[in-house]
């Protein structure tokens, strides 16, 4: 981002202020300056220490208004589950041959779902999928016998979240072209999910700070108490 453009966009934000969510959404929508439909992104700093297993914050949420992007879904399943995945609209369905494709570096999907009985097969490509954030996991609903529901969730705007080593969570929650109401619904649903996953051992203020931004914009600081009150 050029310094001139950054300065121009920054002038639209009061850097001394923590904005209420509705107001922040309005400000962020006014920051749109790219030639594409920018993603509205949230960044949260949580008061947890993910080095301790009991303070890991991880899960998923289906956004009410979707993410605004087409999601390619692959399913590793056999027999009735494979048929159910195809009927639900999965883009790729297979087992051994799909694992072979992944081993060859052919990854033509954004989400991978697997049935529990085939996770041993998936383990063969764990080193490839893990760094890309594509490894199926029961906590995000991507290891399941109900593959049809998992495919529907992924297609209708499921967002997975996982706190990083520094206690940060970052996610795209829609497009700047979305209405203010759609963005508010999506952000609220996401923060509610984060609050539900608060570890029992977490001490102090759970959400330390939060910010909203676009793909190509400076960030707008959010008032954290309002977010903590979302249940």
MOQUI-V744291 format. One record per pair of residues at least 4 apart in sequence whose C-alpha atoms are under 7 Angstrom apart, sorted by the first residue. I is the first residue (numbers start at 1). J is the second residue. D is the distance in Angstrom with one decimal. If there is no record, write none. Layout:
[[I | J | D] [I | J | D]]
//
This chain:
[[1 | 5 | 6.7] [1 | 6 | 6.4] [2 | 6 | 6.1] [3 | 7 | 6.0] [4 | 8 | 6.2] [5 | 9 | 6.2] [6 | 10 | 5.9] [7 | 11 | 6.2] [9 | 31 | 6.1] [9 | 217 | 7.0] [10 | 218 | 6.4] [13 | 220 | 6.8] [17 | 221 | 7.0] [18 | 221 | 5.0] [18 | 222 | 4.8] [18 | 223 | 4.8] [19 | 23 | 6.1] [19 | 24 | 5.4] [19 | 221 | 6.1] [19 | 222 | 4.8] [19 | 223 | 5.3] [20 | 24 | 6.0] [20 | 222 | 6.1] [20 | 223 | 5.5] [21 | 25 | 6.2] [21 | 222 | 6.6] [22 | 26 | 6.5] [22 | 184 | 6.8] [23 | 27 | 6.3] [24 | 28 | 6.1] [24 | 220 | 6.5] [24 | 222 | 7.0] [25 | 29 | 6.1] [25 | 180 | 6.5] [26 | 30 | 6.5] [27 | 31 | 6.6] [28 | 213 | 6.2] [28 | 214 | 6.9] [29 | 176 | 5.8] [31 | 217 | 6.5] [34 | 38 | 6.9] [34 | 216 | 6.8] [37 | 175 | 6.2] [37 | 176 | 6.2] [37 | 177 | 6.5] [38 | 175 | 5.7] [38 | 176 | 5.6] [38 | 214 | 6.0] [38 | 215 | 5.5] [39 | 172 | 6.1] [39 | 174 | 5.8] [39 | 175 | 4.4] [39 | 176 | 6.0] [39 | 214 | 5.6] [39 | 215 | 5.5] [40 | 172 | 5.7] [40 | 173 | 5.7] [40 | 174 | 5.5] [40 | 175 | 5.4] [40 | 176 | 5.9] [40 | 213 | 5.9] [40 | 214 | 4.7] [40 | 215 | 6.8] [41 | 171 | 5.6] [41 | 172 | 4.3] [41 | 173 | 5.9] [41 | 212 | 5.7] [41 | 213 | 5.3] [41 | 214 | 5.8] [42 | 170 | 5.7] [42 | 171 | 5.6] [42 | 172 | 6.5] [42 | 211 | 5.8] [42 | 212 | 4.7] [42 | 213 | 6.5] [43 | 169 | 5.8] [43 | 170 | 4.5] [43 | 171 | 6.8] [43 | 210 | 5.6] [43 | 211 | 5.3] [43 | 212 | 6.5] [44 | 168 | 5.6] [44 | 169 | 5.2] [44 | 170 | 6.4] [44 | 207 | 6.9] [44 | 209 | 6.0] [44 | 210 | 4.5] [44 | 211 | 6.7] [45 | 167 | 5.8] [45 | 168 | 4.6] [45 | 169 | 6.6] [45 | 207 | 6.0] [45 | 208 | 5.5] [45 | 209 | 5.3] [45 | 210 | 6.2] [46 | 167 | 5.2] [46 | 168 | 6.1] [46 | 206 | 5.6] [46 | 207 | 4.7] [46 | 208 | 5.6] [47 | 167 | 6.7] [47 | 202 | 6.9] [47 | 205 | 6.4] [47 | 206 | 4.9] [47 | 207 | 6.2] [47 | 208 | 6.0] [48 | 55 | 5.9] [48 | 167 | 5.9] [48 | 202 | 5.7] [49 | 55 | 5.9] [49 | 167 | 6.4] [50 | 55 | 5.2] [50 | 56 | 4.8] [50 | 165 | 5.8] [50 | 167 | 6.6] [51 | 165 | 6.9] [52 | 56 | 6.9] [54 | 199 | 6.6] [55 | 199 | 5.4] [55 | 201 | 6.7] [55 | 202 | 6.6] [56 | 163 | 6.7] [57 | 162 | 5.8] [57 | 163 | 5.5] [57 | 197 | 6.1] [57 | 198 | 6.9] [58 | 161 | 5.6] [58 | 162 | 4.4] [58 | 163 | 6.5] [59 | 139 | 5.5] [59 | 140 | 5.0] [59 | 160 | 5.8] [59 | 161 | 5.5] [59 | 162 | 6.7] [60 | 140 | 5.1] [60 | 158 | 6.6] [60 | 159 | 5.5] [60 | 160 | 4.2] [60 | 161 | 5.9] [61 | 158 | 5.4] [61 | 159 | 5.5] [61 | 160 | 6.6] [61 | 190 | 6.4] [61 | 193 | 6.5] [62 | 153 | 6.3] [62 | 157 | 5.3] [62 | 158 | 3.9] [62 | 159 | 6.2] [63 | 67 | 6.9] [63 | 157 | 5.3] [63 | 158 | 6.0] [63 | 186 | 5.2] [63 | 189 | 6.5] [64 | 185 | 6.5] [64 | 186 | 5.8] [65 | 182 | 5.7] [65 | 186 | 6.3] [66 | 156 | 5.6] [66 | 157 | 4.0] [66 | 174 | 6.8] [67 | 157 | 5.1] [67 | 173 | 5.8] [67 | 174 | 4.4] [68 | 174 | 5.6] [68 | 175 | 6.0] [71 | 110 | 6.0] [71 | 155 | 5.9] [72 | 91 | 6.0] [72 | 109 | 4.7] [72 | 110 | 5.1] [72 | 111 | 6.5] [73 | 90 | 5.3] [73 | 91 | 5.3] [73 | 92 | 6.5] [73 | 109 | 5.5] [73 | 110 | 6.1] [73 | 111 | 4.9] [73 | 112 | 6.1] [73 | 151 | 6.8] [74 | 90 | 6.0] [74 | 91 | 5.8] [74 | 92 | 4.5] [74 | 93 | 5.8] [74 | 109 | 5.9] [74 | 111 | 6.2] [74 | 112 | 4.9] [74 | 113 | 6.2] [75 | 85 | 6.8] [75 | 90 | 6.9] [75 | 92 | 6.2] [75 | 93 | 4.8] [75 | 94 | 6.5] [75 | 112 | 5.8] [75 | 113 | 4.7] [75 | 114 | 5.6] [76 | 93 | 6.0] [76 | 94 | 5.2] [76 | 95 | 5.0] [76 | 113 | 6.2] [76 | 114 | 4.6] [76 | 115 | 6.7] [77 | 81 | 5.7] [77 | 82 | 4.9] [77 | 93 | 6.9] [77 | 94 | 6.0] [77 | 95 | 5.8] [77 | 114 | 6.1] [77 | 115 | 5.8] [77 | 118 | 7.0] [78 | 82 | 4.8] [78 | 95 | 6.7] [79 | 83 | 6.5] [80 | 84 | 6.2] [81 | 85 | 6.1] [81 | 147 | 6.5] [82 | 86 | 6.3] [82 | 93 | 6.4] [83 | 87 | 6.2] [84 | 88 | 6.1] [84 | 147 | 6.8] [84 | 148 | 5.7] [85 | 89 | 6.5] [85 | 90 | 5.5] [85 | 93 | 7.0] [85 | 147 | 5.7] [85 | 148 | 5.2] [85 | 151 | 6.8] [86 | 90 | 5.3] [86 | 93 | 6.7] [88 | 148 | 5.2] [88 | 151 | 6.4] [88 | 152 | 6.6] [90 | 151 | 6.2] [94 | 98 | 5.3] [95 | 99 | 6.3] [96 | 100 | 6.3] [97 | 101 | 6.3] [98 | 102 | 6.4] [99 | 103 | 6.2] [99 | 122 | 7.0] [100 | 104 | 6.3] [101 | 105 | 6.5] [101 | 106 | 5.2] [102 | 106 | 5.0] [102 | 107 | 5.7] [103 | 125 | 6.5] [111 | 134 | 6.2] [112 | 134 | 6.1] [112 | 135 | 6.9] [112 | 136 | 6.0] [112 | 142 | 6.9] [113 | 136 | 5.7] [113 | 142 | 4.6] [113 | 143 | 6.0] [114 | 118 | 6.6] [114 | 119 | 6.7] [114 | 136 | 6.4] [114 | 142 | 6.3] [114 | 143 | 5.0] [114 | 144 | 6.5] [115 | 119 | 6.8] [115 | 143 | 5.5] [115 | 144 | 5.0] [115 | 145 | 5.2] [116 | 143 | 5.8] [116 | 144 | 6.0] [116 | 145 | 6.8] [118 | 122 | 6.6] [119 | 123 | 6.1] [122 | 126 | 6.4] [125 | 129 | 6.2] [126 | 130 | 5.5] [126 | 135 | 6.6] [129 | 133 | 6.3] [129 | 134 | 4.9] [129 | 135 | 5.1] [130 | 134 | 6.0] [130 | 135 | 5.3] [136 | 142 | 5.0] [136 | 143 | 5.6] [137 | 141 | 6.5] [137 | 142 | 5.3] [137 | 143 | 5.3] [138 | 142 | 5.8] [138 | 143 | 4.7] [138 | 144 | 6.9] [140 | 160 | 6.3] [141 | 150 | 6.5] [142 | 150 | 6.3] [146 | 150 | 6.6] [147 | 151 | 6.0] [148 | 152 | 6.2] [149 | 153 | 6.1] [150 | 154 | 6.2] [151 | 155 | 6.1] [152 | 156 | 6.0] [153 | 157 | 6.4] [153 | 158 | 5.4] [154 | 158 | 4.9] [161 | 169 | 6.8] [162 | 169 | 6.3] [163 | 167 | 5.5] [163 | 168 | 5.3] [163 | 169 | 4.9] [164 | 168 | 5.4] [164 | 169 | 6.6] [173 | 186 | 6.2] [173 | 187 | 6.4] [174 | 178 | 6.9] [174 | 183 | 6.6] [178 | 182 | 6.0] [178 | 183 | 6.3] [179 | 183 | 6.4] [180 | 184 | 6.0] [181 | 185 | 6.1] [182 | 186 | 6.2] [183 | 187 | 6.0] [184 | 188 | 5.9] [185 | 189 | 6.1] [186 | 190 | 6.2] [187 | 191 | 6.2] [188 | 192 | 6.1] [188 | 230 | 6.9] [189 | 193 | 6.3] [190 | 194 | 6.4] [191 | 195 | 6.1] [191 | 227 | 6.6] [191 | 230 | 6.9] [192 | 196 | 6.2] [192 | 230 | 5.4] [192 | 231 | 5.2] [193 | 197 | 6.4] [194 | 198 | 6.6] [195 | 228 | 7.0] [195 | 231 | 6.8] [207 | 224 | 6.4] [207 | 228 | 6.8] [209 | 224 | 6.1] [210 | 221 | 6.0] [210 | 222 | 5.3] [210 | 224 | 6.5] [211 | 219 | 5.9] [211 | 220 | 5.3] [211 | 221 | 4.4] [211 | 222 | 5.2] [212 | 219 | 5.4] [212 | 220 | 5.1] [212 | 221 | 6.5] [213 | 217 | 5.9] [213 | 218 | 6.1] [213 | 219 | 4.5] [213 | 220 | 6.1] [224 | 228 | 6.2] [225 | 229 | 6.2] [226 | 230 | 6.8]]
//
